[in-house]
Amino acid sequence: MIGVVIITHSRLAHELRNAAEMILGELEAVEPISIDRDMSVSLAKETLINALSRVDSGGDGTIILTDLFGGTPTNISAEFLRPGHVEILTGVNLPMLIKCVGARSGQSVDDLAIMLKDYARNAIMRPAELLRSVEA
């Protein structure tokens, strides 16, 4: 099973995991990391190293989900990118996390990352557009 690390600004990572657990129940091999203003880069890296080792106990690889491309969580994570073993996706959202947890068994890290990118993009909806098409 592919491990998941969610690393974001503030407490977003923890709250995304909490929301996903409210829907799915307890999540195995999913670690949130929250970066705040007072956390040093060295502590953030150390925290990420520890989380990566905890979630990838089976050796199937890890997906790192970050909030913002170019932000500190993504920049720190980029140092751990390893093609075929550690992949990073930015723009984490709840649909992406739920799909990731449900689809992470039986496929490669690369395949999962590609699928999640497309899925998360398509999960963004504008209800007014849907309602207009029903009314027409």
N, CA, C and O of each residue as an XYZ file, in Angstrom:
544
protein
N       0.842     -1.182      0.000
C       0.000      0.000      0.000
C       0.888      1.246      0.000
O       1.852      1.338      0.760
N       0.551      2.187     -0.852
C       1.291      3.438     -0.959
C       0.959      4.316      0.248
O      -0.207      4.491      0.603
N       1.995      4.860      0.867
C       1.807      5.766      1.998
C       1.476      7.165      1.526
O       1.735      7.522      0.377
N       0.901      7.956      2.416
C       0.496      9.321      2.088
C       0.984     10.264      3.180
O       0.754     10.028      4.366
N       1.663     11.336      2.767
C       2.020     12.420      3.668
C       1.342     13.673      3.130
O       1.485     14.014      1.956
N       0.608     14.349      3.994
C      -0.021     15.624      3.657
C       0.781     16.690      4.376
O       0.873     16.668      5.604
N       1.364     17.626      3.635
C       2.168     18.681      4.257
C       1.692     20.029      3.722
O       1.718     20.292      2.520
N       1.256     20.876      4.662
C       0.637     22.145      4.281
C       1.038     23.268      5.228
O       1.667     23.049      6.264
N       0.655     24.467      4.839
C       0.743     25.619      5.725
C      -0.318     25.474      6.813
O      -1.381     24.894      6.591
N      -0.012     26.006      7.980
C      -0.943     26.032      9.098
C      -1.453     24.624      9.417
O      -0.699     23.663      9.265
N      -2.689     24.476      9.847
C      -3.209     23.173     10.274
C      -4.034     22.472      9.194
O      -4.755     21.517      9.483
N      -3.929     22.944      7.959
C      -4.731     22.374      6.880
C      -4.516     20.876      6.738
O      -5.485     20.143      6.541
N      -3.294     20.401      6.830
C      -3.013     18.966      6.684
C      -3.766     18.145      7.719
O      -4.379     17.129      7.390
N      -3.718     18.586      8.962
C      -4.420     17.863     10.028
C      -5.929     17.885      9.817
O      -6.608     16.881     10.031
N      -6.443     19.024      9.398
C      -7.890     19.127      9.207
C      -8.363     18.328      7.996
O      -9.466     17.782      8.015
N      -7.554     18.249      6.948
C      -7.915     17.395      5.813
C      -7.978     15.927      6.235
O      -8.901     15.203      5.860
N      -6.989     15.499      7.018
C      -7.035     14.120      7.503
C      -8.253     13.907      8.400
O      -8.938     12.890      8.284
N      -8.525     14.855      9.292
C      -9.698     14.735     10.161
C     -10.981     14.623      9.353
O     -11.836     13.790      9.657
N     -11.123     15.449      8.332
C     -12.331     15.408      7.492
C     -12.436     14.077      6.757
O     -13.518     13.495      6.680
N     -11.330     13.597      6.221
C     -11.345     12.309      5.517
C     -11.689     11.174      6.473
O     -12.415     10.253      6.101
N     -11.177     11.229      7.698
C     -11.488     10.190      8.681
C     -12.945     10.253      9.129
O     -13.520      9.226      9.488
N     -13.545     11.428      9.114
C     -14.955     11.548      9.444
C     -15.797     10.800      8.406
O     -16.848     10.248      8.734
N     -15.339     10.786      7.176
C     -16.051     10.132      6.075
C     -15.687      8.656      5.969
O     -16.567      7.811      5.800
N     -14.392      8.337      6.066
C     -13.899      6.987      5.781
C     -13.569      6.144      7.010
O     -13.416      4.928      6.893
N     -13.457      6.755      8.168
C     -12.939      6.056      9.335
C     -11.437      6.265      9.410
O     -10.864      7.008      8.613
N     -10.806      5.608     10.367
C      -9.372      5.800     10.591
C      -8.562      5.470      9.341
O      -8.803      4.463      8.675
N      -7.598      6.335      9.035
C      -6.762      6.168      7.854
C      -5.411      5.585      8.237
O      -4.719      6.105      9.113
N      -5.055      4.522      7.583
C      -3.771      3.871      7.814
C      -2.715      4.482      6.899
O      -2.988      4.769      5.733
N      -1.517      4.678      7.426
C      -0.368      5.175      6.665
C      -0.642      6.520      6.005
O      -0.275      6.740      4.851
N      -1.291      7.420      6.748
C      -1.522      8.797      6.304
C      -1.037      9.707      7.427
O      -1.565      9.671      8.539
N      -0.024     10.526      7.126
C       0.578     11.408      8.130
C       0.419     12.865      7.723
O       0.849     13.249      6.635
N      -0.185     13.677      8.568
C      -0.246     15.111      8.283
C       0.942     15.846      8.912
O       1.412     15.499      9.996
N       1.406     16.864      8.202
C       2.451     17.743      8.738
C       1.988     19.171      8.505
O       1.670     19.559      7.381
N       1.955     19.937      9.566
C       1.551     21.333      9.474
C       2.768     22.219      9.694
O       3.452     22.118     10.713
N       3.024     23.083      8.731
C       4.149     24.010      8.820
C       3.597     25.357      9.276
O       2.723     25.929      8.625
N       4.109     25.857     10.389
C       3.675     27.179     10.833
C       4.854     28.148     10.787
O       5.980     27.758     10.479
N       4.588     29.376     11.087
C       5.612     30.425     10.976
C       6.819     30.191     11.865
O       7.926     30.622     11.541
N       6.614     29.516     12.970
C       7.699     29.326     13.931
C       8.539     28.080     13.664
O       9.564     27.880     14.316
N       8.122     27.239     12.714
C       8.852     25.999     12.448
C      10.042     26.288     11.527
O       9.890     26.886     10.461
N      11.200     25.860     11.951
C      12.389     26.038     11.117
C      12.359     25.057      9.952
O      11.698     24.021     10.014
N      13.073     25.392      8.904
C      13.164     24.508      7.740
C      13.799     23.182      8.139
O      13.371     22.128      7.669
N      14.809     23.220      8.997
C      15.461     21.979      9.414
C      14.506     21.080     10.199
O      14.526     19.861     10.028
N      13.672     21.667     11.055
C      12.684     20.864     11.785
C      11.631     20.314     10.830
O      11.208     19.167     10.974
N      11.205     21.111      9.865
C      10.225     20.638      8.876
C      10.788     19.459      8.085
O      10.080     18.478      7.856
N      12.045     19.541      7.668
C      12.675     18.440      6.931
C      12.760     17.181      7.792
O      12.462     16.081      7.326
N      13.165     17.349      9.041
C      13.263     16.217      9.956
C      11.890     15.571     10.174
O      11.774     14.346     10.198
N      10.867     16.389     10.329
C       9.502     15.887     10.504
C       9.055     15.123      9.268
O       8.423     14.073      9.383
N       9.375     15.636      8.090
C       9.013     14.968      6.841
C       9.764     13.644      6.682
O       9.177     12.648      6.259
N      11.034     13.627      7.012
C      11.816     12.381      6.938
C      11.175     11.312      7.818
O      11.014     10.168      7.393
N      10.814     11.682      9.030
C      10.192     10.724      9.950
C       8.844     10.239      9.435
O       8.536      9.050      9.519
N       8.044     11.150      8.905
C       6.729     10.769      8.368
C       6.883      9.844      7.170
O       6.144      8.867      7.049
N       7.819     10.130      6.291
C       8.048      9.276      5.118
C       8.420      7.855      5.538
O       7.953      6.887      4.938
N       9.249      7.731      6.557
C       9.646      6.387      6.996
C       8.473      5.649      7.647
O       8.378      4.428      7.526
N       7.585      6.360      8.331
C       6.433      5.702      8.961
C       5.400      5.225      7.946
O       4.847      4.137      8.102
N       5.131      6.015      6.913
C       4.056      5.641      5.991
C       4.489      4.661      4.915
O       3.642      4.028      4.286
N       5.777      4.522      4.692
C       6.255      3.609      3.642
C       6.891      2.361      4.232
O       7.941      1.914      3.772
N       6.263      1.810      5.235
C       6.832      0.623      5.890
C       6.842     -0.591      4.972
O       7.680     -1.477      5.140
N       5.936     -0.654      4.011
C       5.885     -1.792      3.091
C       6.749     -1.634      1.853
O       6.894     -2.576      1.074
N       7.326     -0.448      1.663
C       8.199     -0.228      0.518
C       7.484      0.008     -0.798
O       8.104     -0.075     -1.858
N       6.173      0.307     -0.754
C       5.416      0.531     -1.983
C       5.516      1.963     -2.494
O       5.039      2.264     -3.588
N       6.123      2.838     -1.724
C       6.274      4.225     -2.128
C       5.353      5.148     -1.365
O       4.555      4.720     -0.532
N       5.483      6.420     -1.670
C       4.731      7.454     -0.953
C       4.309      8.562     -1.903
O       5.052      8.965     -2.799
N       3.104      9.036     -1.680
C       2.599     10.241     -2.336
C       2.636     11.353     -1.285
O       2.103     11.194     -0.186
N       3.266     12.475     -1.628
C       3.248     13.648     -0.771
C       2.251     14.624     -1.380
O       2.383     15.022     -2.538
N       1.254     15.004     -0.590
C       0.241     15.954     -1.028
C       0.516     17.296     -0.353
O       0.537     17.381      0.874
N       0.727     18.345     -1.150
C       1.011     19.667     -0.605
C      -0.074     20.645     -1.028
O      -0.856     20.369     -1.938
N      -0.111     21.784     -0.362
C      -1.185     22.738     -0.633
C      -0.898     23.696     -1.776
O      -1.816     24.030     -2.526
N       0.320     24.146     -1.938
C       0.584     25.254     -2.839
C       1.925     25.078     -3.544
O       2.968     25.012     -2.893
N       1.899     25.005     -4.862
C       3.143     24.938     -5.624
C       3.956     26.205     -5.367
O       3.430     27.315     -5.458
N       5.234     26.037     -5.048
C       6.107     27.168     -4.757
C       6.154     27.549     -3.293
O       6.989     28.358     -2.890
N       5.256     26.969     -2.479
C       5.251     27.249     -1.051
C       6.262     26.391     -0.310
O       6.791     25.425     -0.860
N       6.522     26.742      0.916
C       7.502     26.028      1.736
C       7.228     24.522      1.828
O       8.168     23.741      1.680
N       5.986     24.076      2.067
C       5.769     22.630      2.131
C       6.189     21.895      0.848
O       6.778     20.817      0.914
N       5.887     22.478     -0.305
C       6.276     21.857     -1.574
C       7.778     21.937     -1.780
O       8.399     20.967     -2.214
N       8.360     23.077     -1.475
C       9.800     23.234     -1.662
C      10.587     22.257     -0.793
O      11.580     21.687     -1.246
N      10.159     22.063      0.437
C      10.827     21.103      1.316
C      10.628     19.688      0.784
O      11.564     18.888      0.778
N       9.425     19.381      0.345
C       9.117     18.040     -0.167
C       9.912     17.703     -1.420
O      10.267     16.545     -1.639
N      10.194     18.716     -2.248
C      10.889     18.480     -3.518
C      12.241     17.810     -3.324
O      12.712     17.101     -4.213
N      12.863     18.021     -2.191
C      14.151     17.384     -1.913
C      14.036     15.868     -1.788
O      15.035     15.158     -1.902
N      12.815     15.366     -1.553
C      12.608     13.942     -1.324
C      11.975     13.239     -2.528
O      11.696     12.041     -2.474
N      11.749     13.981     -3.608
C      11.186     13.411     -4.827
C      12.119     12.330     -5.359
O      13.305     12.569     -5.588
N      11.560     11.135     -5.552
C      12.331     10.004     -6.093
C      11.446      9.302     -7.105
O      10.535      8.569     -6.721
N      11.697      9.513     -8.398
C      10.835      8.914     -9.427
C      10.594      7.425     -9.170
O      11.516      6.649     -8.922
N       9.325      7.072     -9.242
C       8.936      5.688     -9.018
C       8.773      5.307     -7.558
O       8.287      4.218     -7.252
N       9.174      6.196     -6.646
C       9.062      5.853     -5.228
C       8.406      6.958     -4.387
O       7.550      6.662     -3.553
N       8.787      8.209     -4.589
C       8.163      9.325     -3.876
C       7.723     10.342     -4.921
O       8.537     10.861     -5.684
N       6.424     10.616     -4.941
C       5.829     11.555     -5.889
C       5.160     12.672     -5.106
O       4.723     12.463     -3.974
N       5.079     13.863     -5.703
C       4.464     15.022     -5.056
C       3.326     15.527     -5.931
O       3.462     15.628     -7.150
N       2.206     15.842     -5.297
C       1.088     16.513     -5.957
C       0.755     17.759     -5.157
O       0.648     17.702     -3.932
N       0.590     18.882     -5.840
C       0.216     20.124     -5.172
C      -1.290     20.357     -5.327
O      -1.961     19.692     -6.116
N      -1.795     21.308     -4.561
C      -3.214     21.645     -4.631
C      -4.101     20.639     -3.929
O      -5.225     20.396     -4.367
N      -3.618     20.056     -2.856
C      -4.384     19.020     -2.157
C      -5.772     19.529     -1.785
O      -5.939     20.669     -1.350
N      -6.751     18.670     -1.963
C      -8.116     18.970     -1.537
C      -8.738     17.679     -1.010
O      -8.167     16.600     -1.167
N      -9.884     17.791     -0.398
C     -10.511     16.625      0.229
C     -10.859     15.530     -0.781
O     -10.597     14.362     -0.496
N     -11.434     15.844     -1.946
C     -11.689     14.768     -2.908
C     -10.410     14.033     -3.318
O     -10.416     12.811     -3.465
N      -9.314     14.777     -3.502
C      -8.041     14.151     -3.863
C      -7.587     13.185     -2.776
O      -7.173     12.065     -3.076
N      -7.660     13.608     -1.526
C      -7.224     12.756     -0.424
C      -8.090     11.504     -0.311
O      -7.566     10.402     -0.148
N      -9.395     11.663     -0.397
C     -10.295     10.508     -0.301
C     -10.028      9.526     -1.437
O      -9.963      8.318     -1.206
N      -9.874     10.026     -2.651
C      -9.594      9.151     -3.798
C      -8.242      8.468     -3.624
O      -8.101      7.284     -3.932
N      -7.259      9.198     -3.136
C      -5.918      8.648     -2.928
C      -5.949      7.468     -1.972
O      -5.356      6.423     -2.241
N      -6.635      7.639     -0.868
C      -6.708      6.576      0.136
C      -7.410      5.343     -0.420
O      -7.023      4.213     -0.121
N      -8.437      5.561     -1.225
C      -9.188      4.440     -1.774
C      -8.526      3.752     -2.949
O      -8.846      2.602     -3.249
N      -7.606      4.433     -3.621
C      -7.027      3.889     -4.856
C      -5.548      3.551     -4.751
O      -4.918      3.242     -5.762
N      -4.984      3.603     -3.559
C      -3.528      3.476     -3.444
C      -2.991      2.061     -3.397
O      -1.775      1.870     -3.410
N      -3.847      1.077     -3.342
C      -3.375     -0.313     -3.331
C      -3.363     -0.867     -4.752
O      -4.271     -0.605     -5.541
N      -2.340     -1.623     -5.059
C      -2.299     -2.339     -6.325
C      -1.870     -1.531     -7.530
O      -2.052     -1.982     -8.661
N      -1.305     -0.347     -7.328
C      -0.781      0.390     -8.474
C       0.504      1.106     -8.089
O       0.837      1.212     -6.908
N       1.218      1.593     -9.085
C       2.491      2.259     -8.827
C       2.249      3.685     -8.335
O       1.169      4.248     -8.509
N       3.271      4.243     -7.725
C       3.209      5.622     -7.256
C       2.958      6.554     -8.441
O       2.142      7.471     -8.348
N       3.650      6.325     -9.544
C       3.482      7.180    -10.718
C       2.060      7.115    -11.260
O       1.461      8.149    -11.554
N       1.516      5.910    -11.394
C       0.146      5.762    -11.906
C      -0.865      6.424    -10.981
O      -1.808      7.067    -11.444
N      -0.672      6.269     -9.680
C      -1.576      6.891     -8.722
C      -1.504      8.417     -8.835
O      -2.538      9.085     -8.812
N      -0.307      8.969     -8.956
C      -0.149     10.422     -9.058
C      -0.842     10.974    -10.304
O      -1.507     12.008    -10.242
N      -0.686     10.289    -11.421
C      -1.338     10.726    -12.666
C      -2.851     10.692    -12.513
O      -3.539     11.644    -12.883
N      -3.364      9.607    -11.974
C      -4.809      9.471    -11.787
C      -5.344     10.542    -10.834
O      -6.390     11.136    -11.099
N      -4.643     10.793     -9.734
C      -5.102     11.777     -8.750
C      -5.109     13.196     -9.311
O      -6.008     13.979     -9.004
N      -4.123     13.526    -10.123
C      -4.078     14.856    -10.726
C      -5.329     15.097    -11.564
O      -5.975     16.138    -11.441
N      -5.663     14.145    -12.402
C      -6.862     14.283    -13.237
C      -8.132     14.268    -12.397
O      -9.042     15.065    -12.626
N      -8.192     13.368    -11.432
C      -9.386     13.248    -10.598
C      -9.658     14.538     -9.833
O     -10.784     15.035     -9.829
N      -8.625     15.082     -9.185
C      -8.811     16.287     -8.369
C      -9.239     17.470     -9.230
O     -10.073     18.278     -8.821
N      -8.668     17.563    -10.408
C      -9.047     18.647    -11.310
C     -10.520     18.525    -11.693
O     -11.233     19.527    -11.741
N     -10.973     17.322    -11.963
C     -12.360     17.094    -12.364
C     -13.337     17.155    -11.192
O     -14.546     17.251    -11.403
N     -12.831     17.100     -9.968
C     -13.702     17.151     -8.789
C     -14.118     18.573     -8.446
O     -14.962     18.784     -7.574
N     -13.533     19.540     -9.122
C     -13.926     20.932     -8.895
C     -15.196     21.190     -9.691
O     -15.221     21.043    -10.913
N     -16.233     21.571     -8.991
C     -17.550     21.767     -9.606
C     -18.066     23.171     -9.330
O     -17.706     23.808     -8.339
N     -18.904     23.626    -10.221
C     -19.663     24.854    -10.018
C     -21.136     24.461    -10.066
O     -21.691     24.322    -11.156
N     -21.782     24.280     -8.917
C     -23.155     23.789     -8.889
C     -24.123     24.576     -9.764
O     -25.052     23.989    -10.320
N     -23.934     25.891     -9.904
C     -24.845     26.683    -10.731
C     -24.873     26.164    -12.164
O     -25.930     26.155    -12.796
N     -23.738     25.735    -12.680
C     -23.696     25.185    -14.040
C     -24.482     23.886    -14.130
O     -25.195     23.652    -15.105
N     -24.353     23.058    -13.131
C     -25.098     21.794    -13.117
C     -26.593     22.027    -13.015
O     -27.381     21.362    -13.688
N     -26.977     22.969    -12.174
C     -28.403     23.257    -11.995
C     -29.008     23.853    -13.259
O     -30.158     23.558    -13.584
N     -28.270     24.672    -13.969
C     -28.764     25.246    -15.222
C     -29.030     24.172    -16.254
O     -30.016     24.237    -16.987
N     -28.142     23.172    -16.314
C     -28.320     22.113    -17.313
C     -29.519     21.231    -16.964
O     -30.146     20.680    -17.870
N     -29.852     21.082    -15.705
C     -31.022     20.306    -15.285
C     -32.298     21.060    -15.594
O     -33.295     20.464    -16.001
N     -32.271     22.378    -15.401
C     -33.446     23.208    -15.646
C     -33.768     23.351    -17.128
O     -34.931     23.547    -17.484
N     -32.785     23.260    -17.985
C     -32.998     23.459    -19.428
C     -33.762     22.335    -20.089
O     -34.006     22.379    -21.295
